[in-house]
Protein backbone atom coordinates (compact mmCIF):
# COMPACT_ATOMS: atom_id res chain seq x y z
CA UNK A 1 0.00 0.00 0.00
CA UNK A 2 1.41 3.39 -0.98
CA UNK A 3 2.33 5.78 1.83
CA UNK A 4 0.42 9.02 2.28
CA UNK A 5 1.35 11.56 4.95
CA UNK A 6 -1.32 12.63 7.48
CA UNK A 7 -3.61 15.46 6.35
CA UNK A 8 -2.16 17.71 9.06
CA UNK A 9 1.26 17.43 7.39
CA UNK A 10 -0.17 18.42 3.99
CA UNK A 11 -2.04 21.33 5.59
CA UNK A 12 1.11 22.54 7.35
CA UNK A 13 2.94 22.36 4.03
CA UNK A 14 0.29 24.57 2.42
CA UNK A 15 0.68 27.07 5.27
CA UNK A 16 4.43 27.25 4.58
CA UNK A 17 3.70 28.40 1.03
CA UNK A 18 0.73 30.70 1.50
CA UNK A 19 1.36 32.17 4.97
CA UNK A 20 5.17 32.46 4.72
CA UNK A 21 6.82 31.90 1.35
CA UNK A 22 4.83 34.31 -0.81
CA UNK A 23 5.21 38.09 -0.54
CA UNK A 24 8.85 37.76 0.57
CA UNK A 25 8.21 35.81 3.77
CA UNK A 26 5.09 37.75 4.81
CA UNK A 27 2.39 35.59 3.22
CA UNK A 28 -0.37 36.75 0.91
CA UNK A 29 -2.79 39.55 1.68
CA UNK A 30 -6.53 39.82 1.09
CA UNK A 31 -7.40 40.20 -2.57
CA UNK A 32 -4.15 38.73 -3.95
CA UNK A 33 -4.44 36.51 -7.02
CA UNK A 34 -2.48 33.27 -6.56
CA UNK A 35 -1.78 30.83 -9.41
CA UNK A 36 -1.50 27.23 -8.19
CA UNK A 37 0.49 25.17 -10.70
CA UNK A 38 0.08 21.55 -9.55
CA UNK A 39 0.32 18.15 -11.32
CA UNK A 40 -2.60 15.72 -11.12
CA UNK A 41 -1.02 13.23 -8.71
CA UNK A 42 -0.50 16.02 -6.14
CA UNK A 43 -4.24 16.76 -5.85
CA UNK A 44 -4.20 16.59 -1.99
CA UNK A 45 -1.60 19.38 -2.03
CA UNK A 46 -3.69 21.43 -4.46
CA UNK A 47 -6.77 21.22 -2.25
CA UNK A 48 -4.83 22.33 0.85
CA UNK A 49 -3.19 25.20 -1.04
CA UNK A 50 -6.52 26.41 -2.40
CA UNK A 51 -8.10 26.30 1.08
CA UNK A 52 -5.24 28.40 2.48
CA UNK A 53 -5.60 30.99 -0.29
CA UNK A 54 -9.35 31.21 0.28
CA UNK A 55 -8.96 31.48 4.06
CA UNK A 56 -6.51 34.35 3.55
CA UNK A 57 -9.03 36.18 1.36
CA UNK A 58 -7.12 35.57 -1.87
CA UNK A 59 -8.25 34.41 -5.30
CA UNK A 60 -6.86 31.04 -6.43
CA UNK A 61 -6.31 30.28 -10.12
CA UNK A 62 -5.83 26.53 -10.56
CA UNK A 63 -3.49 25.16 -13.24
CA UNK A 64 -3.93 21.42 -12.88
CA UNK A 65 -1.39 19.58 -15.04
CA UNK A 66 -1.90 16.01 -16.37
CA UNK A 67 0.99 13.63 -15.72
CA UNK A 68 3.31 12.29 -18.43
CA UNK A 69 2.01 14.05 -21.54
CA UNK A 70 5.20 15.92 -22.42
CA UNK A 71 7.01 13.21 -24.40
CA UNK A 72 4.14 12.78 -26.84
CA UNK A 73 4.29 16.49 -27.62
CA UNK A 74 7.95 16.19 -28.61
CA UNK A 75 7.20 13.03 -30.61
CA UNK A 76 4.70 14.80 -32.84
CA UNK A 77 5.55 18.53 -32.78
CA UNK A 78 7.31 20.13 -35.75
CA UNK A 79 9.64 23.13 -35.45
CA UNK A 80 6.84 25.70 -35.68
CA UNK A 81 4.88 23.86 -33.01
CA UNK A 82 7.92 23.53 -30.76
CA UNK A 83 8.54 27.27 -30.89
CA UNK A 84 4.89 28.44 -30.78
CA UNK A 85 4.31 31.00 -28.03
CA UNK A 86 0.70 32.08 -27.24
CA UNK A 87 1.75 35.63 -26.49
CA UNK A 88 -1.64 37.26 -25.81
CA UNK A 89 -2.82 34.50 -23.49
CA UNK A 90 0.44 34.33 -21.53
CA UNK A 91 0.70 38.12 -21.23
CA UNK A 92 -2.83 38.26 -19.80
CA UNK A 93 -1.94 35.53 -17.30
CA UNK A 94 1.20 37.38 -16.18
CA UNK A 95 -0.72 40.64 -15.80
CA UNK A 96 -3.44 38.94 -13.74
CA UNK A 97 -1.47 37.05 -11.08
CA UNK A 98 0.24 38.42 -7.98
CA UNK A 99 1.88 35.16 -6.90
CA UNK A 100 2.75 31.73 -8.27
CA UNK A 101 3.05 28.44 -6.36
CA UNK A 102 4.53 25.56 -8.40
CA UNK A 103 4.65 21.98 -7.16
CA UNK A 104 7.03 19.31 -8.52
CA UNK A 105 5.61 15.77 -8.39
CA UNK A 106 7.23 13.71 -11.14
CA UNK A 107 5.80 10.30 -11.98
CA UNK A 108 8.51 9.55 -14.56
CA UNK A 109 11.79 11.36 -14.02
CA UNK A 110 13.24 10.04 -17.28
CA UNK A 111 10.22 10.77 -19.46
CA UNK A 112 12.26 12.73 -22.02
CA UNK A 113 15.40 10.58 -21.94
CA UNK A 114 14.97 9.44 -25.57
CA UNK A 115 13.93 12.86 -26.93
CA UNK A 116 16.50 14.75 -29.01
CA UNK A 117 17.98 17.38 -26.63
CA UNK A 118 17.98 19.91 -29.50
CA UNK A 119 14.19 19.77 -29.62
CA UNK A 120 13.96 20.26 -25.84
CA UNK A 121 16.28 23.29 -25.91
CA UNK A 122 14.43 24.79 -28.88
CA UNK A 123 11.08 24.58 -27.09
CA UNK A 124 12.56 25.86 -23.83
CA UNK A 125 14.29 28.84 -25.43
CA UNK A 126 11.09 29.91 -27.19
CA UNK A 127 9.39 30.46 -23.80
CA UNK A 128 11.96 32.99 -22.59
CA UNK A 129 9.52 35.89 -23.04
CA UNK A 130 7.31 34.38 -20.34
CA UNK A 131 10.11 34.36 -17.76
CA UNK A 132 11.18 37.85 -18.85
CA UNK A 133 7.69 39.21 -18.16
CA UNK A 134 7.62 37.56 -14.74
CA UNK A 135 11.09 38.90 -13.91
CA UNK A 136 10.06 42.39 -14.94
CA UNK A 137 6.99 42.23 -12.72
CA UNK A 138 9.04 40.81 -9.84
CA UNK A 139 11.61 43.60 -10.21
CA UNK A 140 8.78 46.11 -9.77
CA UNK A 141 7.76 44.43 -6.52
CA UNK A 142 4.44 43.27 -7.96
CA UNK A 143 5.00 39.51 -8.11
CA UNK A 144 6.44 36.72 -5.94
CA UNK A 145 6.78 32.98 -6.48
CA UNK A 146 7.68 29.82 -4.63
CA UNK A 147 8.36 26.17 -5.44
CA UNK A 148 7.94 22.90 -3.55
CA UNK A 149 7.87 19.08 -3.79
CA UNK A 150 5.10 16.53 -3.42
CA UNK A 151 6.67 13.09 -3.10
CA UNK A 152 5.91 10.31 -5.58
CA UNK A 153 7.02 6.68 -5.87
CA UNK A 154 9.12 7.58 -8.93
CA UNK A 155 10.95 10.37 -7.12
CA UNK A 156 11.64 8.17 -4.09
CA UNK A 157 12.89 5.30 -6.25
CA UNK A 158 15.42 7.50 -8.07
CA UNK A 159 16.76 8.69 -4.71
CA UNK A 160 17.05 5.12 -3.41
CA UNK A 161 14.45 5.74 -0.70
CA UNK A 162 11.04 4.37 0.15
CA UNK A 163 8.14 6.76 -0.36
CA UNK A 164 7.81 7.12 3.43
CA UNK A 165 11.54 7.91 3.78
CA UNK A 166 11.27 10.50 1.01
CA UNK A 167 8.32 12.15 2.74
CA UNK A 168 10.25 12.09 6.01
CA UNK A 169 12.96 14.22 4.39
CA UNK A 170 10.34 16.72 3.17
CA UNK A 171 8.66 16.80 6.57
CA UNK A 172 11.94 17.33 8.39
CA UNK A 173 13.32 19.91 5.95
CA UNK A 174 10.14 22.00 5.83
CA UNK A 175 9.36 21.88 9.59
CA UNK A 176 6.05 20.16 8.87
CA UNK A 177 6.29 18.26 12.15
CA UNK A 178 6.50 21.50 14.16
CA UNK A 179 3.58 22.96 16.10
CA UNK A 180 3.98 26.18 14.13
CA UNK A 181 5.98 25.59 10.91
CA UNK A 182 5.74 29.24 9.85
CA UNK A 183 7.40 30.29 13.12
CA UNK A 184 10.28 27.87 12.46
CA UNK A 185 10.79 29.29 8.97
CA UNK A 186 10.97 32.80 10.35
CA UNK A 187 13.73 31.70 12.75
CA UNK A 188 15.79 30.26 9.87
CA UNK A 189 15.07 33.34 7.78
CA UNK A 190 16.46 35.58 10.53
CA UNK A 191 19.82 33.75 10.53
CA UNK A 192 20.01 33.75 6.73
CA UNK A 193 19.44 37.51 6.71
CA UNK A 194 22.26 37.90 9.26
CA UNK A 195 24.64 36.00 6.99
CA UNK A 196 23.57 38.05 3.97
CA UNK A 197 24.15 41.32 5.83
CA UNK A 198 27.60 40.19 7.01
CA UNK A 199 28.67 39.05 3.52
CA UNK A 200 27.55 42.35 2.02
CA UNK A 201 29.53 44.26 4.66
CA UNK A 202 32.74 42.45 3.63
CA UNK A 203 32.51 43.93 0.10
CA UNK A 204 33.88 40.75 -1.47
CA UNK A 205 35.59 41.10 -4.86
CA UNK A 206 36.03 37.39 -5.62
CA UNK A 207 35.83 33.95 -4.01
CA UNK A 208 37.94 30.85 -4.46
CA UNK A 209 36.40 27.41 -3.92
CA UNK A 210 38.84 24.58 -3.14
CA UNK A 211 37.99 20.90 -2.69
CA UNK A 212 38.78 17.53 -4.21
CA UNK A 213 38.73 18.03 -7.99
CA UNK A 214 37.81 21.70 -7.65
CA UNK A 215 39.78 24.93 -7.78
CA UNK A 216 37.40 27.61 -8.99
CA UNK A 217 37.64 31.40 -8.73
CA UNK A 218 34.49 33.46 -9.20
CA UNK A 219 34.66 37.22 -9.57
CA UNK A 220 31.64 38.93 -8.06
CA UNK A 221 32.07 42.37 -9.61
CA UNK A 222 30.53 45.66 -8.45
CA UNK A 223 26.82 46.38 -7.99
CA UNK A 224 25.99 43.06 -6.33
CA UNK A 225 24.29 42.01 -3.13
CA UNK A 226 24.01 38.59 -1.49
CA UNK A 227 20.59 37.04 -1.09
CA UNK A 228 18.87 34.27 0.82
CA UNK A 229 15.57 33.27 2.33
CA UNK A 230 12.71 35.45 1.08
CA UNK A 231 10.43 32.43 0.70
CA UNK A 232 11.57 31.64 -2.83
CA UNK A 233 11.51 27.84 -2.69
CA UNK A 234 10.41 25.71 0.24
CA UNK A 235 12.83 24.70 1.60
CA UNK A 236 15.50 27.34 1.06
CA UNK A 237 18.56 27.57 3.31
CA UNK A 238 21.05 28.78 0.71
CA UNK A 239 22.91 32.08 0.64
CA UNK A 240 23.71 33.12 -2.90
CA UNK A 241 24.73 35.86 -5.31
CA UNK A 242 24.71 36.45 -9.06
CA UNK A 243 28.41 37.06 -9.89
CA UNK A 244 29.95 38.71 -12.93
CA UNK A 245 29.57 36.06 -15.63
CA UNK A 246 32.84 37.11 -17.30
CA UNK A 247 35.03 36.50 -14.23
CA UNK A 248 34.95 32.72 -13.64
CA UNK A 249 38.23 30.78 -13.90
CA UNK A 250 39.25 27.21 -13.05
CA UNK A 251 37.60 23.83 -12.69
CA UNK A 252 34.85 22.27 -10.63
CA UNK A 253 33.50 18.74 -10.13
CA UNK A 254 30.00 17.89 -8.93
CA UNK A 255 29.21 14.75 -6.93
CA UNK A 256 25.43 15.11 -7.09
CA UNK A 257 23.46 13.84 -10.11
CA UNK A 258 21.32 16.32 -12.03
CA UNK A 259 17.85 15.60 -13.38
CA UNK A 260 17.17 18.10 -16.15
CA UNK A 261 14.91 18.13 -19.19
CA UNK A 262 13.66 14.65 -18.35
CA UNK A 263 17.22 13.29 -18.35
CA UNK A 264 19.74 12.13 -15.75
CA UNK A 265 23.22 13.67 -15.88
CA UNK A 266 25.93 12.29 -13.57
CA UNK A 267 29.61 12.95 -12.86
CA UNK A 268 29.65 16.50 -14.24
CA UNK A 269 33.00 18.27 -14.64
CA UNK A 270 33.37 21.84 -15.93
CA UNK A 271 36.36 24.01 -16.75
CA UNK A 272 36.13 27.78 -17.21
CA UNK A 273 38.33 30.35 -18.92
CA UNK A 274 37.42 34.03 -19.10
CA UNK A 275 33.98 33.21 -17.79
CA UNK A 276 33.08 30.56 -20.36
CA UNK A 277 32.92 26.78 -20.12
CA UNK A 278 35.78 25.47 -22.28
CA UNK A 279 35.48 21.83 -21.21
CA UNK A 280 32.38 19.94 -20.11
CA UNK A 281 32.03 16.24 -19.44
CA UNK A 282 29.69 13.84 -17.67
CA UNK A 283 29.75 10.13 -16.96
CA UNK A 284 26.12 9.94 -18.01
CA UNK A 285 23.94 12.36 -19.99
CA UNK A 286 26.89 14.21 -21.52
CA UNK A 287 25.02 14.83 -24.77
CA UNK A 288 22.23 16.66 -22.94
CA UNK A 289 24.76 18.66 -20.89
CA UNK A 290 26.65 19.79 -23.98
CA UNK A 291 23.46 20.64 -25.86
CA UNK A 292 22.32 22.79 -22.94
CA UNK A 293 25.65 24.63 -22.86
CA UNK A 294 25.13 25.59 -26.51
CA UNK A 295 22.14 27.73 -25.52
CA UNK A 296 23.07 31.42 -25.36
CA UNK A 297 24.52 32.26 -21.93
CA UNK A 298 24.26 28.68 -20.66
CA UNK A 299 28.06 28.32 -20.84
CA UNK A 300 28.53 31.03 -18.20
CA UNK A 301 27.66 31.32 -14.50
CA UNK A 302 24.54 33.10 -13.28
CA UNK A 303 24.60 32.13 -9.59
CA UNK A 304 27.00 31.06 -6.84
CA UNK A 305 25.56 29.57 -3.66
CA UNK A 306 26.49 28.08 -0.28
CA UNK A 307 24.36 26.25 2.29
CA UNK A 308 25.31 25.99 5.97
CA UNK A 309 24.80 22.49 7.39
CA UNK A 310 23.57 24.02 10.68
CA UNK A 311 20.53 25.47 8.92
CA UNK A 312 19.53 22.59 6.65
CA UNK A 313 17.98 19.40 7.99
CA UNK A 314 18.29 17.64 4.61
CA UNK A 315 20.75 14.74 4.88
CA UNK A 316 19.80 12.44 1.98
CA UNK A 317 20.13 12.82 -1.78
CA UNK A 318 16.65 13.57 -3.15
CA UNK A 319 17.14 13.63 -6.91
CA UNK A 320 15.46 17.05 -7.09
CA UNK A 321 17.47 20.24 -7.41
CA UNK A 322 15.11 22.08 -5.06
CA UNK A 323 16.21 19.86 -2.16
CA UNK A 324 19.71 18.91 -3.32
CA UNK A 325 20.77 22.57 -3.65
CA UNK A 326 19.79 22.97 0.02
CA UNK A 327 21.56 19.81 1.24
CA UNK A 328 22.99 19.99 4.76
CA UNK A 329 24.56 16.66 5.66
CA UNK A 330 28.20 16.64 6.83
CA UNK A 331 29.54 19.48 4.70
CA UNK A 332 26.58 21.52 3.49
CA UNK A 333 26.80 22.19 -0.23
CA UNK A 334 27.93 24.61 -2.86
CA UNK A 335 26.30 25.02 -6.21
CA UNK A 336 26.59 27.17 -9.26
CA UNK A 337 23.92 27.81 -11.85
CA UNK A 338 24.77 27.89 -15.51
CA UNK A 339 22.70 30.51 -17.28
CA UNK A 340 20.40 33.25 -16.12
CA UNK A 341 21.34 35.60 -13.28
CA UNK A 342 19.03 36.93 -10.60
CA UNK A 343 18.51 40.61 -11.37
CA UNK A 344 17.37 41.16 -7.78
CA UNK A 345 21.00 40.57 -6.82
CA UNK A 346 21.47 44.15 -8.07
CA UNK A 347 21.49 46.50 -5.03
CA UNK A 348 19.69 49.37 -6.77
CA UNK A 349 16.42 49.60 -8.68
CA UNK A 350 16.59 46.87 -11.36
CA UNK A 351 13.83 48.51 -13.39
CA UNK A 352 16.18 51.42 -14.15
CA UNK A 353 18.90 49.20 -15.70
CA UNK A 354 18.95 48.81 -19.48
CA UNK A 355 19.68 45.56 -21.30
CA UNK A 356 23.10 46.88 -22.37
CA UNK A 357 23.92 47.89 -18.80
CA UNK A 358 22.96 44.42 -17.49
CA UNK A 359 25.35 42.89 -20.01
CA UNK A 360 28.14 45.32 -19.14
CA UNK A 361 27.73 44.50 -15.43
CA UNK A 362 28.03 40.78 -16.22
CA UNK A 363 24.47 39.75 -15.43
CA UNK A 364 23.56 36.68 -17.48
CA UNK A 365 20.34 36.84 -19.54
CA UNK A 366 20.12 33.24 -20.74
CA UNK A 367 16.83 31.36 -21.13
CA UNK A 368 18.48 28.57 -19.10
CA UNK A 369 19.13 28.45 -15.34
CA UNK A 370 20.55 25.08 -14.29
CA UNK A 371 21.79 24.50 -10.73
CA UNK A 372 24.54 21.88 -10.31
CA UNK A 373 25.44 20.73 -6.80
CA UNK A 374 28.51 19.49 -4.92
CA UNK A 375 28.42 18.25 -1.33
CA UNK A 376 32.17 17.62 -1.06
CA UNK A 377 34.01 19.24 1.83
CA UNK A 378 35.39 22.58 0.64
CA UNK A 379 37.06 25.79 1.71
CA UNK A 380 35.82 29.12 0.38
CA UNK A 381 38.18 32.08 0.62
CA UNK A 382 37.04 35.62 -0.10
CA UNK A 383 39.16 38.50 -1.37
CA UNK A 384 38.19 41.90 0.02
CA UNK A 385 39.87 45.28 -0.14
CA UNK A 386 41.24 44.53 3.34
CA UNK A 387 42.70 41.15 2.37
CA UNK A 388 41.72 37.47 2.33
CA UNK A 389 39.29 35.79 4.70
CA UNK A 390 37.94 32.23 4.89
CA UNK A 391 34.16 32.63 4.85
CA UNK A 392 33.15 28.95 4.68
CA UNK A 393 34.80 25.67 5.70
CA UNK A 394 33.74 22.17 6.81
CA UNK A 395 30.15 22.88 5.82
CA UNK A 396 29.72 26.04 7.88
CA UNK A 397 29.98 29.79 7.44
CA UNK A 398 32.86 31.23 9.49
CA UNK A 399 31.50 34.76 9.74
HELIX and SHEET records of a PDB file:
HELIX    1   1 UNK A    7  UNK A   15  1                                   9    
HELIX    2   2 UNK A   16  UNK A   21  3                                   6    
HELIX    3   3 UNK A   22  UNK A   25  1                                   4    
HELIX    4   4 UNK A   40  UNK A   42  5                                   3    
HELIX    5   5 UNK A   43  UNK A   55  1                                  13    
HELIX    6   6 UNK A   70  UNK A   76  1                                   7    
HELIX    7   7 UNK A   79  UNK A   83  1                                   5    
HELIX    8   8 UNK A   87  UNK A   96  1                                  10    
HELIX    9   9 UNK A  117  UNK A  125  1                                   9    
HELIX   10  10 UNK A  128  UNK A  139  1                                  12    
HELIX   11  11 UNK A  153  UNK A  158  1                                   6    
HELIX   12  12 UNK A  163  UNK A  173  1                                  11    
HELIX   13  13 UNK A  181  UNK A  202  1                                  22    
HELIX   14  14 UNK A  286  UNK A  293  1                                   8    
HELIX   15  15 UNK A  321  UNK A  324  1                                   4    
HELIX   16  16 UNK A  343  UNK A  345  5                                   3    
HELIX   17  17 UNK A  350  UNK A  352  5                                   3    
HELIX   18  18 UNK A  355  UNK A  361  1                                   7    
SHEET    1   A 4 UNK A  59  UNK A  65  0                                        
SHEET    2   A 4 UNK A  33  UNK A  39  1                                        
SHEET    3   A 4 UNK A  99  UNK A 104  1                                        
SHEET    4   A 4 UNK A 144  UNK A 149  1                                        
SHEET    1   B 8 UNK A 276  UNK A 281  0                                        
SHEET    2   B 8 UNK A 269  UNK A 273 -1                                        
SHEET    3   B 8 UNK A 248  UNK A 253 -1                                        
SHEET    4   B 8 UNK A 214  UNK A 219 -1                                        
SHEET    5   B 8 UNK A 206  UNK A 211 -1                                        
SHEET    6   B 8 UNK A 378  UNK A 384 -1                                        
SHEET    7   B 8 UNK A 387  UNK A 393 -1                                        
SHEET    8   B 8 UNK A 396  UNK A 397 -1                                        
SHEET    1   C 5 UNK A 227  UNK A 228  0                                        
SHEET    2   C 5 UNK A 238  UNK A 241 -1                                        
SHEET    3   C 5 UNK A 301  UNK A 307 -1                                        
SHEET    4   C 5 UNK A 333  UNK A 339 -1                                        
SHEET    5   C 5 UNK A 369  UNK A 374 -1                                        
SHEET    1   D 2 UNK A 258  UNK A 260  0                                        
SHEET    2   D 2 UNK A 263  UNK A 265 -1                                        
END                                                                             
